[in-house]
Amino acid sequence: MWATELRGTGNDALVEVERARPEPAAGQLLVRVKAASINYRDLALIRGDYGSGHQFPLIPLSDGAGEVVSVGEGVTRYKAGDRVIFAMRPLWQNGVPTRKAITTSLGMTLDGVLAEYKVADEAHVVRTPAHLTDEQAASLPIAAVTAWSALVIGGGLRAGQTVVVQGTGGVALFALQFAKHLGARTILLSSSDEKLERGRALGADHLINYWRTPEWGVQVVELTGGEGAEHVLDIGGQTTIEQSLEAVRPSGNIYLVGFLGGSKLEIDLTRVFRRAVSMRGLSVGSIATFEEMNAAIEAWHLEPVIDRVFERNQLGAALNYMGTGAQFGKIALRV
């Protein structure tokens, strides 16, 4: 079978190789990978900007979906022909994760999904919602589960509350879609008027161009009757946290889910204390959360937003495209 190995840093370190086709052991599935999606952490890893914890050679990309080819002895949940999605953190089954579960992930400490076939324990995959394409299914493991873990699991989002969504990448648009289905009001931020209008078509109630309105936190407060938003999804990190603190209401929630603007934070903690703000880092979510979210996606017939689909031999181009920040939604690979 073919597999793509990352043997160092940089696009030139991506090499397609031939490997022996694996066979499933007891309790395992052999999955023909059909599609993958790209996350910012994949780009950071390949650039050499994602810290430690990985060893080369490594099969990259954490998010993938495919079809079960065969099953090992004792498998009861799946059979050949079933469509499944790989869990990005396969050891995090439910509840509070262990240190090992939170630091073990595909495409980083374990081989990822950019291969023709992949073996997985039956407990480490989830069933693909029937209405989704493989490319749409592959967009879920990080972006969608992160948004669901933040708003639904962590924040207990309720109808009538306000959610501030930064940007128009995968996590942001899933958050926008989930919030609308749950009856919340949404405020979408982007530097692009075109992307903002596309966000309006997805249900955004208010639009803010943060280039024209750099003090956008003040505008969020105005739009919410002087109180601020119950939920702020912070994607930028270093460059956005001050405005997120301005935008959040007393006893509101800021979810730290990205570091597009840098990962080093310097904040005035008295602003957090005085208004009893909760700030929570998100590291995707459990497999149980993934399954709960998929049930909602299927019930709502929600369609993930896929910006572009590249072929597997265009991985370098797909990574370069992500680096431009031009995408609206997820970038997928047809494997």
C-alpha positions as CSV (number, residue, x, y, z in Angstrom):
1,M,0.0,0.0,0.0
2,W,1.1,3.6,-0.4
3,A,1.7,5.9,2.6
4,T,3.0,9.5,2.9
5,E,5.8,9.9,5.4
6,L,7.0,13.2,7.0
7,R,10.7,12.7,7.5
8,G,11.6,16.1,8.8
9,T,10.2,19.6,8.4
10,G,9.1,21.4,5.3
11,N,7.1,20.3,2.3
12,D,10.2,18.6,0.8
13,A,10.2,16.2,3.7
14,L,6.9,14.7,2.6
15,V,7.7,11.4,0.8
16,E,5.3,8.8,-0.6
17,V,6.5,5.3,0.2
18,E,5.3,1.7,-0.2
19,R,4.5,-0.2,3.0
20,A,3.1,-3.6,3.7
21,R,-0.7,-3.6,3.9
22,P,-1.6,-4.1,7.6
23,E,-4.0,-6.7,8.8
24,P,-6.5,-6.2,11.7
25,A,-5.8,-8.0,15.0
26,A,-8.5,-9.0,17.4
27,G,-10.7,-6.0,18.2
28,Q,-9.4,-4.0,15.2
29,L,-10.7,-2.8,11.9
30,L,-8.8,-2.4,8.6
31,V,-10.1,0.8,7.0
32,R,-9.6,2.0,3.4
33,V,-8.9,5.7,3.9
34,K,-11.1,7.8,1.5
35,A,-10.6,11.4,2.6
36,A,-8.6,13.5,5.0
37,S,-8.7,17.2,6.1
38,I,-6.0,19.6,7.0
39,N,-5.8,21.6,10.3
40,Y,-3.5,24.4,11.3
41,R,-1.6,22.2,13.6
42,D,-0.6,20.0,10.5
43,L,0.8,23.1,8.8
44,A,2.6,24.1,12.0
45,L,4.1,20.6,12.4
46,I,5.4,20.4,8.9
47,R,6.8,23.9,9.2
48,G,8.6,22.9,12.5
49,D,6.5,25.2,14.6
50,Y,4.6,22.7,16.8
51,G,6.9,21.9,19.7
52,S,7.9,18.4,20.6
53,G,6.3,15.0,21.2
54,H,6.6,13.6,17.7
55,Q,9.3,11.5,16.0
56,F,10.1,11.2,12.3
57,P,9.3,9.4,10.1
58,L,5.6,10.0,10.8
59,I,2.5,9.6,8.7
60,P,0.9,13.1,8.9
61,L,-2.7,14.4,9.3
62,S,-5.0,13.5,12.1
63,D,-8.5,13.8,10.5
64,G,-9.7,11.1,8.1
65,A,-12.6,9.0,7.1
66,G,-13.0,5.8,5.1
67,E,-14.7,2.4,4.7
68,V,-14.1,-0.7,6.7
69,V,-12.5,-3.4,4.6
70,S,-12.2,-6.2,7.1
71,V,-12.5,-6.8,10.9
72,G,-10.5,-8.8,13.4
73,E,-11.8,-11.4,15.8
74,G,-14.2,-10.1,18.4
75,V,-15.3,-7.0,16.6
76,T,-19.0,-6.4,17.1
77,R,-19.8,-2.7,16.4
78,Y,-18.7,-2.6,12.7
79,K,-18.5,-4.8,9.6
80,A,-17.0,-4.6,6.2
81,G,-18.6,-1.8,4.2
82,D,-19.4,0.4,7.1
83,R,-18.2,4.1,6.8
84,V,-16.2,5.4,9.8
85,I,-14.2,8.4,11.0
86,F,-11.0,8.2,13.0
87,A,-11.0,9.8,16.4
88,M,-8.1,12.3,16.6
89,R,-7.4,11.4,20.3
90,P,-8.1,7.6,20.3
91,L,-7.4,7.0,24.0
92,W,-9.9,9.6,25.2
93,Q,-13.1,7.6,25.5
94,N,-15.2,9.6,27.9
95,G,-15.2,12.1,30.8
96,V,-12.0,13.7,32.0
97,P,-9.0,12.5,30.1
98,T,-5.8,11.1,31.6
99,R,-2.5,12.9,30.8
100,K,-1.7,10.1,28.3
101,A,-5.0,10.4,26.6
102,I,-4.8,14.1,26.2
103,T,-1.2,13.9,24.7
104,T,-1.7,11.0,22.4
105,S,-3.1,11.9,18.9
106,L,-3.0,10.8,15.3
107,G,-0.6,12.7,13.1
108,M,1.5,13.8,16.0
109,T,2.5,11.1,18.5
110,L,0.9,8.3,16.4
111,D,0.9,7.8,12.7
112,G,-1.9,9.7,11.0
113,V,-4.3,9.0,8.2
114,L,-2.4,9.9,5.0
115,A,-2.2,6.3,3.8
116,E,-4.2,3.9,1.6
117,Y,-5.1,1.7,4.6
118,K,-5.1,2.2,8.3
119,V,-5.8,-0.2,11.2
120,A,-7.7,1.1,14.2
121,D,-9.3,-0.4,17.3
122,E,-13.0,-0.5,17.0
123,A,-13.3,1.8,20.0
124,H,-11.2,4.4,18.3
125,V,-13.5,5.2,15.4
126,V,-17.1,6.6,15.1
127,R,-19.7,5.9,12.5
128,T,-20.0,8.4,9.7
129,P,-23.4,10.3,9.6
130,A,-25.2,8.8,6.6
131,H,-25.8,12.1,4.7
132,L,-22.1,13.2,4.7
133,T,-19.6,12.7,1.9
134,D,-16.2,11.2,3.0
135,E,-14.6,14.7,2.6
136,Q,-17.3,16.2,4.9
137,A,-16.9,13.4,7.4
138,A,-13.1,13.9,7.5
139,S,-13.7,17.6,8.5
140,L,-15.2,16.6,11.8
141,P,-12.5,15.1,14.2
142,I,-10.8,18.3,15.3
143,A,-12.8,21.3,14.1
144,A,-16.3,20.1,14.8
145,V,-15.6,18.3,18.0
146,T,-13.7,21.3,19.4
147,A,-16.6,23.6,18.7
148,W,-19.1,21.2,20.2
149,S,-16.9,20.6,23.3
150,A,-16.6,24.3,23.8
151,L,-20.2,25.5,23.4
152,V,-22.3,22.4,24.3
153,I,-20.1,20.3,26.7
154,G,-18.2,23.1,28.4
155,G,-20.5,26.1,28.0
156,G,-24.0,24.5,28.2
157,L,-25.1,26.8,25.3
158,R,-28.8,27.7,25.5
159,A,-31.3,29.3,23.2
160,G,-31.2,33.1,23.4
161,Q,-27.6,33.4,24.4
162,T,-25.0,35.1,22.3
163,V,-21.9,33.5,20.7
164,V,-19.0,35.5,19.3
165,V,-17.2,33.6,16.5
166,Q,-13.8,34.7,15.4
167,G,-12.9,34.1,11.7
168,T,-14.3,31.7,9.1
169,G,-12.1,28.6,9.5
170,G,-13.3,25.1,10.4
171,V,-13.8,25.5,14.1
172,A,-15.5,28.9,13.7
173,L,-18.0,27.8,11.1
174,F,-18.9,24.7,13.0
175,A,-19.5,26.9,16.1
176,L,-21.7,29.2,14.0
177,Q,-23.7,26.3,12.7
178,F,-24.1,24.6,16.1
179,A,-25.1,27.9,17.7
180,K,-27.8,28.6,15.2
181,H,-29.3,25.1,15.4
182,L,-29.4,25.6,19.2
183,G,-31.2,28.9,19.0
184,A,-28.4,31.2,20.0
185,R,-27.6,34.6,18.5
186,T,-24.3,34.8,16.7
187,I,-21.8,37.6,16.0
188,L,-19.2,36.8,13.3
189,L,-15.8,38.5,12.9
190,S,-13.7,38.5,9.8
191,S,-11.3,40.9,8.0
192,S,-13.2,40.0,4.7
193,D,-16.5,41.5,3.8
194,E,-17.1,38.7,1.3
195,K,-16.5,36.1,4.0
196,L,-18.8,37.9,6.4
197,E,-21.6,37.9,3.8
198,R,-21.1,34.2,3.3
199,G,-21.3,33.8,7.0
200,R,-24.6,35.7,7.0
201,A,-25.9,33.1,4.6
202,L,-25.0,30.4,7.2
203,G,-27.1,32.3,9.8
204,A,-24.8,34.9,11.4
205,D,-27.0,37.6,13.0
206,H,-24.4,40.3,13.3
207,L,-21.2,40.9,11.2
208,I,-18.0,42.8,12.3
209,N,-15.0,43.5,10.1
210,Y,-12.2,43.6,12.7
211,W,-9.9,45.5,10.3
212,R,-12.2,48.4,10.2
213,T,-13.3,47.9,13.8
214,P,-10.1,46.9,15.7
215,E,-11.9,47.6,19.1
216,W,-14.6,45.1,18.1
217,G,-15.1,44.0,21.8
218,V,-16.8,47.4,22.4
219,Q,-19.2,46.8,19.4
220,V,-20.1,43.3,20.8
221,V,-21.0,45.0,24.1
222,E,-23.2,47.5,22.3
223,L,-24.9,44.8,20.2
224,T,-25.8,42.9,23.5
225,G,-27.4,45.8,25.3
226,G,-24.3,46.7,27.2
227,E,-23.7,43.3,28.8
228,G,-21.4,41.4,26.4
229,A,-21.7,37.9,25.0
230,E,-22.1,34.7,27.1
231,H,-19.7,32.8,24.8
232,V,-16.6,34.0,23.0
233,L,-14.6,31.5,20.8
234,D,-11.1,32.8,20.7
235,I,-9.1,31.7,17.7
236,G,-6.3,34.2,17.5
237,G,-4.8,33.8,21.0
238,Q,-2.1,36.5,21.5
239,T,-3.7,39.0,19.1
240,T,-7.3,38.6,20.1
241,I,-7.5,37.9,23.8
242,E,-7.8,41.5,24.9
243,Q,-10.8,42.1,22.7
244,S,-12.3,38.8,23.8
245,L,-12.1,39.9,27.4
246,E,-13.8,43.2,26.4
247,A,-16.5,41.3,24.6
248,V,-17.5,38.7,27.2
249,R,-20.2,39.4,29.7
250,P,-19.9,38.9,33.5
251,S,-19.6,35.2,34.3
252,G,-19.3,34.5,30.6
253,N,-17.0,32.0,28.9
254,I,-13.9,32.5,26.7
255,Y,-12.8,29.3,24.9
256,L,-9.1,29.3,23.9
257,V,-9.2,27.1,20.8
258,G,-6.5,28.5,18.5
259,F,-3.2,30.3,18.3
260,L,-3.3,31.9,14.8
261,G,-2.0,35.2,16.2
262,G,0.6,33.7,18.6
263,S,0.5,31.4,21.6
264,K,2.0,33.7,24.3
265,L,-0.6,35.6,26.4
266,E,-0.1,38.6,28.5
267,I,-3.3,39.7,30.2
268,D,-4.5,41.8,33.1
269,L,-5.9,39.1,35.5
270,T,-8.0,41.7,37.4
271,R,-10.2,41.9,34.3
272,V,-10.9,38.1,34.6
273,F,-11.4,38.3,38.4
274,R,-13.7,41.3,38.5
275,R,-16.2,39.9,36.1
276,A,-15.8,36.2,37.1
277,V,-14.9,35.2,33.5
278,S,-14.2,31.6,32.8
279,M,-11.3,31.0,30.4
280,R,-10.9,27.4,29.2
281,G,-8.4,25.8,26.9
282,L,-9.9,23.2,24.5
283,S,-8.1,20.1,23.3
284,V,-10.7,18.6,21.0
285,G,-12.9,16.2,23.0
286,S,-13.7,12.6,23.8
287,I,-15.0,9.9,21.6
288,A,-18.3,9.9,23.5
289,T,-18.5,13.7,22.7
290,F,-17.8,12.9,19.0
291,E,-20.6,10.4,18.9
292,E,-23.1,12.8,20.7
293,M,-22.2,15.5,18.2
294,N,-22.6,13.2,15.2
295,A,-26.1,12.3,16.4
296,A,-27.0,16.0,16.4
297,I,-25.4,16.5,13.0
298,E,-27.4,13.7,11.5
299,A,-30.7,14.8,13.2
300,W,-30.2,18.4,11.9
301,H,-28.9,17.2,8.5
302,L,-26.0,19.7,9.0
303,E,-23.7,20.1,6.1
304,P,-20.0,20.9,7.0
305,V,-18.5,23.7,4.9
306,I,-15.8,22.5,2.6
307,D,-13.8,25.3,0.9
308,R,-11.7,23.2,-1.5
309,V,-10.9,19.5,-2.1
310,F,-7.4,18.7,-3.2
311,E,-6.0,15.3,-4.5
312,R,-3.6,13.5,-2.3
313,N,-0.6,14.3,-4.5
314,Q,-1.5,18.0,-4.0
315,L,-0.8,18.0,-0.3
316,G,1.9,20.7,-0.6
317,A,-0.4,23.0,-2.5
318,A,-3.2,22.3,0.1
319,L,-0.8,23.2,3.0
320,N,0.3,26.4,1.1
321,Y,-3.3,27.3,0.6
322,M,-4.0,27.0,4.3
323,G,-1.0,29.2,5.0
324,T,-2.7,32.0,3.0
325,G,-5.7,32.0,5.3
326,A,-7.9,32.4,2.3
327,Q,-10.2,29.4,3.1
328,F,-13.8,29.6,4.2
329,G,-14.4,26.4,6.1
330,K,-12.3,23.2,5.8
331,I,-9.7,22.1,3.3
332,A,-10.0,18.4,2.4
333,L,-7.9,15.9,0.6
334,R,-9.4,13.1,-1.6
335,V,-7.2,10.1,-0.6
